[in-house]
Amino acid sequence: MAQGELIITPVSGKADQKAFVNLAYRLNAADPAWVPPLRMEAEELINPAKNPFFAHADVQLFLARRNGVVVGRISAHIDHLATAMDPSQGMGPGTGNWGLLEAEDEGIAHALIARAEQWLRDKGMTRVLAPLSMSIWEEPGQLVKGFDQPPTVMMGHQPKRYDDYINALGYQPAKLLHTYELDITREFPPLIQRIVQSGEKNAKIRIRNVDKSKFEAEAALILDILNDAWSDNWGFVPFSDAEILHAGKKFKPIVREDLIMIAEYEGEPVAFMMTLPDLNEVLKPMGGSLFPFNWAKLLLWLRKPRVRTMRVPLMGVRKRLQASRLASQLAFMMIEYIRRNSVRDYGATRGEIGWILEDNQGMNAIAEAIDSHINKTYVIYERHL
Protein backbone atom coordinates (compact mmCIF):
# COMPACT_ATOMS: atom_id res chain seq x y z
CA MET A 1 0.00 0.00 0.00
CA ALA A 2 1.35 3.42 -0.91
CA GLN A 3 2.19 5.60 2.02
CA GLY A 4 -0.56 8.17 2.40
CA GLU A 5 -0.61 11.59 3.98
CA LEU A 6 -0.28 11.72 7.76
CA ILE A 7 -3.37 13.38 9.24
CA ILE A 8 -3.43 14.52 12.88
CA THR A 9 -6.80 15.39 14.41
CA PRO A 10 -8.11 16.16 17.91
CA VAL A 11 -9.79 13.24 19.64
CA SER A 12 -13.54 13.65 19.39
CA GLY A 13 -16.10 11.19 20.67
CA LYS A 14 -16.04 7.69 22.12
CA ALA A 15 -14.74 6.00 18.98
CA ASP A 16 -11.65 8.23 18.96
CA GLN A 17 -11.13 7.67 22.69
CA LYS A 18 -11.27 3.92 22.15
CA ALA A 19 -8.80 4.17 19.27
CA PHE A 20 -6.50 6.29 21.45
CA VAL A 21 -6.47 3.58 24.14
CA ASN A 22 -6.22 0.62 21.74
CA LEU A 23 -3.10 1.89 20.00
CA ALA A 24 -0.91 1.35 23.05
CA TYR A 25 -1.85 -2.33 23.21
CA ARG A 26 -1.03 -2.86 19.53
CA LEU A 27 2.30 -1.01 19.46
CA ASN A 28 3.61 -2.50 22.72
CA ALA A 29 2.38 -6.07 22.29
CA ALA A 30 5.82 -7.37 21.30
CA ASP A 31 7.63 -5.78 24.25
CA PRO A 32 8.11 -8.51 26.90
CA ALA A 33 8.56 -5.91 29.64
CA TRP A 34 5.38 -3.94 28.91
CA VAL A 35 2.49 -4.46 31.33
CA PRO A 36 -0.91 -3.94 29.68
CA PRO A 37 -2.99 -1.77 32.01
CA LEU A 38 -6.60 -2.70 32.59
CA ARG A 39 -8.50 -1.14 29.71
CA MET A 40 -11.08 0.29 32.07
CA GLU A 41 -8.32 2.23 33.86
CA ALA A 42 -6.70 3.36 30.60
CA GLU A 43 -10.09 4.64 29.45
CA GLU A 44 -10.75 6.34 32.78
CA LEU A 45 -7.44 8.23 32.58
CA ILE A 46 -8.57 10.14 29.47
CA ASN A 47 -12.23 10.54 30.48
CA PRO A 48 -13.02 14.04 31.84
CA ALA A 49 -16.05 12.67 33.66
CA LYS A 50 -13.96 10.15 35.62
CA ASN A 51 -10.50 11.66 36.02
CA PRO A 52 -10.43 14.62 38.46
CA PHE A 53 -7.22 15.91 36.82
CA PHE A 54 -9.44 17.47 34.14
CA ALA A 55 -11.08 19.72 36.74
CA HIS A 56 -7.88 21.80 37.05
CA ALA A 57 -6.33 21.19 33.65
CA ASP A 58 -6.88 21.93 29.96
CA VAL A 59 -6.35 18.72 28.02
CA GLN A 60 -6.36 17.91 24.31
CA LEU A 61 -5.76 14.44 22.89
CA PHE A 62 -4.59 13.91 19.31
CA LEU A 63 -4.63 10.94 16.95
CA ALA A 64 -2.44 10.48 13.88
CA ARG A 65 -3.85 8.47 10.98
CA ARG A 66 -2.42 7.29 7.68
CA ASN A 67 -4.67 5.69 5.08
CA GLY A 68 -7.40 5.70 7.72
CA VAL A 69 -5.33 3.65 10.17
CA VAL A 70 -4.38 5.05 13.60
CA VAL A 71 -0.56 5.17 13.73
CA GLY A 72 0.11 7.54 16.62
CA ARG A 73 -1.29 9.44 19.58
CA ILE A 74 -0.31 12.15 22.08
CA SER A 75 -1.85 14.27 24.84
CA ALA A 76 -1.22 17.98 25.37
CA HIS A 77 -2.19 19.51 28.70
CA ILE A 78 -1.85 22.49 30.99
CA ASP A 79 -2.18 21.77 34.71
CA HIS A 80 -3.31 25.02 36.30
CA LEU A 81 -2.22 23.85 39.75
CA ALA A 82 1.26 23.38 38.28
CA THR A 83 1.34 26.75 36.52
CA ALA A 84 0.46 28.41 39.85
CA MET A 85 3.61 27.02 41.48
CA ASP A 86 6.88 28.91 41.94
CA PRO A 87 9.04 28.52 38.79
CA SER A 88 12.00 27.57 40.98
CA GLN A 89 10.20 24.29 41.65
CA GLY A 90 10.18 23.29 38.00
CA MET A 91 6.67 24.18 36.91
CA GLY A 92 5.25 27.70 37.14
CA PRO A 93 3.53 30.14 34.75
CA GLY A 94 3.83 29.38 31.05
CA THR A 95 4.72 25.70 31.47
CA GLY A 96 2.67 23.11 29.63
CA ASN A 97 3.11 19.40 29.04
CA TRP A 98 2.60 16.57 26.63
CA GLY A 99 2.49 12.83 27.25
CA LEU A 100 0.92 9.44 26.42
CA LEU A 101 3.03 9.34 23.27
CA GLU A 102 2.72 6.28 21.04
CA ALA A 103 3.94 6.26 17.43
CA GLU A 104 4.83 3.73 14.76
CA ASP A 105 7.94 5.63 13.68
CA GLU A 106 10.06 8.72 14.26
CA GLY A 107 8.35 10.88 11.65
CA ILE A 108 4.96 10.27 13.22
CA ALA A 109 6.31 10.96 16.71
CA HIS A 110 7.87 14.26 15.61
CA ALA A 111 4.66 15.36 13.89
CA LEU A 112 2.62 14.56 17.01
CA ILE A 113 5.02 16.40 19.32
CA ALA A 114 4.97 19.41 16.98
CA ARG A 115 1.16 19.39 17.06
CA ALA A 116 1.13 19.22 20.86
CA GLU A 117 3.66 22.05 21.06
CA GLN A 118 1.57 24.21 18.74
CA TRP A 119 -1.51 23.61 20.88
CA LEU A 120 0.46 24.72 23.95
CA ARG A 121 1.72 27.84 22.14
CA ASP A 122 -1.81 28.70 21.11
CA LYS A 123 -2.76 28.52 24.79
CA GLY A 124 0.00 30.99 25.70
CA MET A 125 2.57 28.49 26.99
CA THR A 126 6.25 29.36 26.55
CA ARG A 127 7.87 26.18 27.85
CA VAL A 128 7.15 22.46 27.82
CA LEU A 129 8.04 19.76 30.36
CA ALA A 130 7.50 16.27 29.00
CA PRO A 131 6.56 13.54 28.96
CA LEU A 132 3.98 13.60 31.75
CA SER A 133 1.10 11.17 31.52
CA MET A 134 -0.75 13.25 32.59
CA SER A 135 -0.15 14.51 36.14
CA ILE A 136 3.27 14.56 37.78
CA TRP A 137 1.73 12.08 40.24
CA GLU A 138 0.85 9.52 37.56
CA GLU A 139 3.62 8.34 35.18
CA PRO A 140 6.23 11.08 34.80
CA GLY A 141 9.24 10.92 32.53
CA GLN A 142 10.70 8.88 29.70
CA LEU A 143 12.40 5.64 30.63
CA VAL A 144 16.13 5.73 29.81
CA LYS A 145 17.45 2.87 31.98
CA GLY A 146 15.84 -0.46 32.84
CA PHE A 147 14.08 -1.30 29.59
CA ASP A 148 14.37 -5.03 30.30
CA GLN A 149 12.41 -4.88 33.57
CA PRO A 150 8.61 -4.67 33.75
CA PRO A 151 7.36 -1.56 35.52
CA THR A 152 5.97 -1.89 39.02
CA VAL A 153 2.54 -0.60 39.96
CA MET A 154 2.02 3.11 39.09
CA MET A 155 5.24 3.34 37.04
CA GLY A 156 5.55 3.93 33.31
CA HIS A 157 7.38 1.99 30.62
CA GLN A 158 8.33 3.27 27.16
CA PRO A 159 10.62 1.83 24.49
CA LYS A 160 14.08 3.33 24.00
CA ARG A 161 13.20 4.59 20.54
CA TYR A 162 10.92 7.23 22.07
CA ASP A 163 13.87 8.64 23.99
CA ASP A 164 15.80 8.82 20.72
CA TYR A 165 12.89 10.64 19.07
CA ILE A 166 12.72 13.22 21.90
CA ASN A 167 16.47 13.87 21.89
CA ALA A 168 16.48 14.33 18.11
CA LEU A 169 14.18 17.34 18.58
CA GLY A 170 16.63 19.12 20.85
CA TYR A 171 14.88 18.53 24.16
CA GLN A 172 17.15 18.85 27.20
CA PRO A 173 16.91 16.96 30.51
CA ALA A 174 15.20 19.00 33.20
CA LYS A 175 15.30 16.34 35.91
CA LEU A 176 16.20 12.68 36.38
CA LEU A 177 14.00 10.37 38.45
CA HIS A 178 15.43 7.14 39.86
CA THR A 179 13.97 3.98 41.30
CA TYR A 180 16.06 1.76 43.57
CA GLU A 181 15.76 -2.00 44.00
CA LEU A 182 16.97 -4.23 46.80
CA ASP A 183 16.87 -7.79 48.08
CA ILE A 184 14.52 -7.53 51.06
CA THR A 185 15.22 -11.09 52.24
CA ARG A 186 18.59 -9.84 53.51
CA GLU A 187 18.89 -7.95 56.78
CA PHE A 188 20.06 -4.37 56.51
CA PRO A 189 23.69 -3.47 57.37
CA PRO A 190 24.63 -3.53 61.08
CA LEU A 191 24.66 0.27 61.32
CA ILE A 192 21.03 0.48 60.14
CA GLN A 193 20.04 -2.26 62.58
CA ARG A 194 21.60 -0.30 65.43
CA ILE A 195 19.74 2.84 64.40
CA VAL A 196 16.45 0.91 64.37
CA GLN A 197 17.15 -0.69 67.75
CA SER A 198 18.02 2.70 69.24
CA GLY A 199 14.69 4.08 68.02
CA GLU A 200 12.83 1.16 69.56
CA LYS A 201 14.27 2.13 72.95
CA ASN A 202 13.09 5.73 72.59
CA ALA A 203 9.77 6.11 74.39
CA LYS A 204 9.00 9.24 72.37
CA ILE A 205 8.86 7.25 69.12
CA ARG A 206 5.93 5.11 68.02
CA ILE A 207 5.70 3.38 64.64
CA ARG A 208 2.19 2.14 63.87
CA ASN A 209 0.24 0.56 61.05
CA VAL A 210 -2.51 2.54 59.38
CA ASP A 211 -6.03 1.71 60.48
CA LYS A 212 -8.07 0.79 57.40
CA SER A 213 -11.31 1.08 59.37
CA LYS A 214 -10.53 4.82 59.54
CA PHE A 215 -9.46 4.97 55.90
CA GLU A 216 -10.53 8.53 55.12
CA ALA A 217 -9.01 9.98 58.29
CA GLU A 218 -5.75 8.09 57.77
CA ALA A 219 -5.60 9.14 54.12
CA ALA A 220 -6.11 12.78 55.13
CA LEU A 221 -3.34 12.48 57.72
CA ILE A 222 -0.90 11.01 55.21
CA LEU A 223 -1.78 13.69 52.69
CA ASP A 224 -1.18 16.41 55.26
CA ILE A 225 2.30 15.04 55.97
CA LEU A 226 2.95 14.57 52.25
CA ASN A 227 1.99 18.13 51.32
CA ASP A 228 4.24 19.49 54.06
CA ALA A 229 7.14 17.14 53.34
CA TRP A 230 7.13 17.54 49.57
CA SER A 231 6.04 21.18 49.28
CA ASP A 232 9.54 22.47 48.41
CA ASN A 233 10.39 19.60 46.04
CA TRP A 234 10.97 20.09 42.35
CA GLY A 235 7.80 19.28 40.41
CA PHE A 236 5.51 19.36 43.43
CA VAL A 237 1.86 19.96 42.62
CA PRO A 238 -0.73 19.79 45.42
CA PHE A 239 -3.51 17.22 45.30
CA SER A 240 -7.04 18.52 44.89
CA ASP A 241 -9.75 17.18 47.22
CA ALA A 242 -11.33 15.33 44.31
CA GLU A 243 -8.00 13.69 43.44
CA ILE A 244 -7.60 12.55 47.04
CA LEU A 245 -11.00 10.85 46.98
CA HIS A 246 -10.29 9.35 43.57
CA ALA A 247 -6.90 7.95 44.60
CA GLY A 248 -8.34 6.55 47.82
CA LYS A 249 -11.07 4.70 45.95
CA LYS A 250 -8.63 3.42 43.33
CA PHE A 251 -5.98 2.07 45.69
CA LYS A 252 -8.04 0.98 48.69
CA PRO A 253 -8.29 -2.64 47.39
CA ILE A 254 -4.48 -3.06 47.47
CA VAL A 255 -3.86 -1.11 50.67
CA ARG A 256 -2.63 -3.37 53.48
CA GLU A 257 -2.48 -2.05 57.02
CA ASP A 258 0.89 -3.65 57.75
CA LEU A 259 2.48 -2.17 54.63
CA ILE A 260 1.74 1.48 55.37
CA MET A 261 3.34 2.95 58.47
CA ILE A 262 2.90 6.22 60.32
CA ALA A 263 5.65 7.45 62.64
CA GLU A 264 4.69 9.47 65.70
CA TYR A 265 7.04 11.52 67.83
CA GLU A 266 5.81 12.63 71.24
CA GLY A 267 2.32 11.65 70.10
CA GLU A 268 2.38 13.71 66.87
CA PRO A 269 2.30 12.02 63.44
CA VAL A 270 5.43 13.30 61.71
CA ALA A 271 6.27 10.77 58.99
CA PHE A 272 4.78 8.02 56.86
CA MET A 273 5.82 5.31 54.42
CA MET A 274 3.46 3.80 51.87
CA THR A 275 4.18 0.41 50.35
CA LEU A 276 2.07 -1.42 47.77
CA PRO A 277 2.23 -5.03 46.61
CA ASP A 278 3.12 -4.99 42.93
CA LEU A 279 -0.27 -5.31 41.29
CA ASN A 280 1.43 -5.39 37.89
CA GLU A 281 2.64 -8.93 38.58
CA VAL A 282 -0.93 -10.24 38.49
CA LEU A 283 -2.09 -7.85 35.74
CA LYS A 284 0.68 -8.65 33.23
CA PRO A 285 -0.74 -11.96 31.94
CA MET A 286 -4.28 -10.57 31.78
CA GLY A 287 -3.63 -8.50 28.66
CA GLY A 288 -5.66 -5.54 29.96
CA SER A 289 -8.96 -7.42 30.33
CA LEU A 290 -10.80 -8.83 33.34
CA PHE A 291 -12.94 -11.11 31.18
CA PRO A 292 -13.87 -13.86 30.97
CA PHE A 293 -12.17 -15.20 34.12
CA ASN A 294 -9.44 -12.71 35.03
CA TRP A 295 -11.76 -10.86 37.41
CA ALA A 296 -11.95 -13.99 39.60
CA LYS A 297 -8.16 -14.35 39.59
CA LEU A 298 -7.78 -10.71 40.61
CA LEU A 299 -10.31 -11.01 43.42
CA LEU A 300 -8.53 -14.07 44.80
CA TRP A 301 -5.19 -12.27 44.64
CA LEU A 302 -6.59 -9.19 46.40
CA ARG A 303 -7.74 -11.32 49.34
CA LYS A 304 -4.16 -12.31 50.10
CA PRO A 305 -1.56 -10.93 47.72
CA ARG A 306 1.53 -13.02 47.11
CA VAL A 307 4.15 -11.04 45.22
CA ARG A 308 7.81 -10.94 44.37
CA THR A 309 8.05 -7.16 44.57
CA MET A 310 6.88 -4.48 46.97
CA ARG A 311 6.96 -0.88 45.77
CA VAL A 312 7.42 2.19 47.97
CA PRO A 313 5.83 5.02 45.95
CA LEU A 314 5.71 7.59 48.74
CA MET A 315 7.57 8.52 51.90
CA GLY A 316 7.51 11.77 53.77
CA VAL A 317 8.85 13.44 56.91
CA ARG A 318 7.55 16.79 58.09
CA LYS A 319 9.69 19.61 56.80
CA ARG A 320 10.87 20.87 60.16
CA LEU A 321 12.51 17.50 60.89
CA GLN A 322 14.04 16.75 57.51
CA ALA A 323 17.57 17.91 58.37
CA SER A 324 17.60 15.99 61.67
CA ARG A 325 18.93 12.56 62.61
CA LEU A 326 15.43 11.73 63.79
CA ALA A 327 14.12 11.90 60.21
CA SER A 328 16.53 9.20 59.03
CA GLN A 329 15.88 7.09 62.10
CA LEU A 330 12.12 7.14 61.57
CA ALA A 331 12.60 6.28 57.91
CA PHE A 332 14.86 3.33 58.67
CA MET A 333 12.44 2.04 61.32
CA MET A 334 9.48 2.13 58.94
CA ILE A 335 11.48 0.53 56.14
CA GLU A 336 12.68 -2.28 58.41
CA TYR A 337 9.22 -3.04 59.83
CA ILE A 338 7.66 -3.12 56.38
CA ARG A 339 10.54 -5.23 55.05
CA ARG A 340 9.87 -7.87 57.71
CA ASN A 341 6.13 -7.88 57.06
CA SER A 342 6.63 -8.08 53.29
CA VAL A 343 8.82 -11.16 53.49
CA ARG A 344 6.89 -12.95 56.24
CA ASP A 345 3.31 -12.28 55.18
CA TYR A 346 3.45 -11.77 51.41
CA GLY A 347 6.39 -13.88 50.26
CA ALA A 348 8.11 -10.86 48.76
CA THR A 349 11.81 -11.00 47.96
CA ARG A 350 12.40 -7.69 46.24
CA GLY A 351 11.67 -4.05 47.00
CA GLU A 352 11.56 -1.03 44.71
CA ILE A 353 11.76 2.49 46.11
CA GLY A 354 10.85 5.50 44.04
CA TRP A 355 10.70 7.50 42.09
CA ILE A 356 13.32 9.71 43.78
CA LEU A 357 14.62 12.97 42.35
CA GLU A 358 18.27 12.83 41.33
CA ASP A 359 19.12 15.69 43.73
CA ASN A 360 17.03 14.55 46.71
CA GLN A 361 20.11 13.96 48.83
CA GLY A 362 18.24 12.71 51.89
CA MET A 363 16.23 10.02 50.12
CA ASN A 364 19.11 8.94 47.89
CA ALA A 365 21.31 8.56 50.99
CA ILE A 366 18.67 6.42 52.71
CA ALA A 367 18.32 4.22 49.61
CA GLU A 368 22.07 3.72 49.40
CA ALA A 369 22.42 3.04 53.15
CA ILE A 370 20.16 -0.02 52.90
CA ASP A 371 22.28 -1.45 50.05
CA SER A 372 19.80 -0.72 47.26
CA HIS A 373 20.90 0.34 43.80
CA ILE A 374 19.38 2.25 40.89
CA ASN A 375 17.50 -0.08 38.56
CA LYS A 376 15.48 2.41 36.51
CA THR A 377 15.92 6.01 35.46
CA TYR A 378 13.36 8.31 33.87
CA VAL A 379 13.99 11.73 32.36
CA ILE A 380 11.62 14.68 32.31
CA TYR A 381 12.70 16.84 29.38
CA GLU A 382 12.18 20.53 28.76
CA ARG A 383 12.13 22.83 25.77
CA HIS A 384 11.27 26.48 25.24
CA LEU A 385 8.40 27.01 22.82
Buried (B, 14 or more C-beta within 10 A) or exposed (E): EEEEEBEBEEBEEEEBBEBBBBBBBEBBEEEEBBBBBBBEEBBBBBEEEEBBBBEBBBBBBBBBBBEEEBBBBBBBBBBEBBBEBEEEBBBBBBBBBBBBBBBBEBBBBBBBBEBBBEBBEEBEBEBBBBBBBBBBBBBBBBBBBBBEBBBBBBBBBBBEEBBEBBBEBEBEBBBBBBBBBBEBEEEBEEEBEEBBEBBEEEEEBBBEBBEEEEBEEBBEBBBBBBBBBBEEBBBBBBBBEBBBBBBBEEBEEBBBBBBBBBBBBEEEBBBBBBBBBBBBBBBBEBEBEBEEEBEEBBEEBEEEBEBEBBBBBBBBBBBEBBEEEBBBBBBBBBBBBBBEBBBEBBEBBBBBBBBBBBEBEBBBEBBEBBBBEBBBBBBBBBBEB
